[in-house]
């Protein structure tokens, strides 16, 4: 139907006269004349759907409320009427009269769900789900139900139980009846403690003798063990099973002694450790050993040698900082290794010279340069070498 054909149409007491020239959104507001002589503006949808049927001269009949609860009973409450108050979401708060004579306000959901069954004269734990199954005295695993207690915040029924271990705890009815909760936790811990019977089993030099319950917590399960050296100690179960502990400590001490015998220590410096290749990156945010990323974005470079810490400066370029660190390693670490190797060769050829000249290596830093004093190079006596690092 086009606009011209719409003129003259009747809708209730209204007759469409003309396009008023006004708009409501993208819809035309039509001027309509009522049978009483009045006029009103309405869009096509309001007229066709019957939403607007007169100019207002005849009041619309009151529509029944879909959620009218007046007269209905919920527990001890009888709905009296709409209190006129609303929740933040605009939900009606109904005025209800209790059998005790008191009054309270509640929403439809609170009444229908059973969360509100009285004005408060009955304790809360019995106001909701008052007809729940009585579990008093029943046994669920290690738990014995003592009495019903206050419901949780969601209105779910809870019971006070005593475990055979002696501890009391509050458990929801659903957890009890479904078998989800059957103890205070002691049974679970006990099962974890005794999950593995390690009696008589060997773990390296250790023999497990008996279980030690140091604590009720699972993570503190221990076994008393005897080491082959005769010492006895308590060892964490997980450490035994994963092979983390295989002796009382005697094996580590023996291995350390053997390693020490095969290593060369000079001036509290281990040559083998210095000779070992380093990883490219260190365990720091800078991404390379010996580098520290400062707040200003620069990289501070340092190196430790023979118990002394040397600050090699700070650099804006990562590549430059890495190169400075590598130069220092070449001068100090590898320089020491090369000097010691040369000294060992000469000492093997001339033991008498070695007795008169014990290995000597000293580094002196002046104005960014390392001056090395050593008798480890090929020429006899002390030899001095200079290397610039970071300048």
Secondary structure as GFF3:
##gff-version 3
##sequence-region A 1 391
A	DSSP	alpha_helix	3	6	.	.	.	ID=ss1
A	DSSP	beta_strand	10	11	.	.	.	ID=ss2
A	DSSP	beta_strand	14	24	.	.	.	ID=ss3
A	DSSP	beta_strand	27	34	.	.	.	ID=ss4
A	DSSP	beta_strand	39	42	.	.	.	ID=ss5
A	DSSP	alpha_helix	44	49	.	.	.	ID=ss6
A	DSSP	beta_strand	73	74	.	.	.	ID=ss7
A	DSSP	beta_strand	77	86	.	.	.	ID=ss8
A	DSSP	beta_strand	92	98	.	.	.	ID=ss9
A	DSSP	beta_strand	103	106	.	.	.	ID=ss10
A	DSSP	alpha_helix	108	113	.	.	.	ID=ss11
A	DSSP	alpha_helix	124	127	.	.	.	ID=ss12
A	DSSP	beta_strand	139	140	.	.	.	ID=ss13
A	DSSP	beta_strand	143	149	.	.	.	ID=ss14
A	DSSP	beta_strand	158	163	.	.	.	ID=ss15
A	DSSP	beta_strand	168	172	.	.	.	ID=ss16
A	DSSP	alpha_helix	173	178	.	.	.	ID=ss17
A	DSSP	alpha_helix	186	193	.	.	.	ID=ss18
A	DSSP	beta_strand	202	203	.	.	.	ID=ss19
A	DSSP	beta_strand	206	213	.	.	.	ID=ss20
A	DSSP	three_ten_helix	218	220	.	.	.	ID=ss21
A	DSSP	beta_strand	221	227	.	.	.	ID=ss22
A	DSSP	beta_strand	232	236	.	.	.	ID=ss23
A	DSSP	alpha_helix	237	241	.	.	.	ID=ss24
A	DSSP	alpha_helix	250	262	.	.	.	ID=ss25
A	DSSP	beta_strand	265	266	.	.	.	ID=ss26
A	DSSP	beta_strand	269	270	.	.	.	ID=ss27
A	DSSP	alpha_helix	271	275	.	.	.	ID=ss28
A	DSSP	beta_strand	291	293	.	.	.	ID=ss29
A	DSSP	beta_strand	299	305	.	.	.	ID=ss30
A	DSSP	beta_strand	308	315	.	.	.	ID=ss31
A	DSSP	alpha_helix	318	328	.	.	.	ID=ss32
A	DSSP	pi_helix	329	334	.	.	.	ID=ss33
A	DSSP	alpha_helix	335	349	.	.	.	ID=ss34
A	DSSP	alpha_helix	351	356	.	.	.	ID=ss35
A	DSSP	beta_strand	361	366	.	.	.	ID=ss36
A	DSSP	beta_strand	369	374	.	.	.	ID=ss37
A	DSSP	beta_strand	383	388	.	.	.	ID=ss38
###
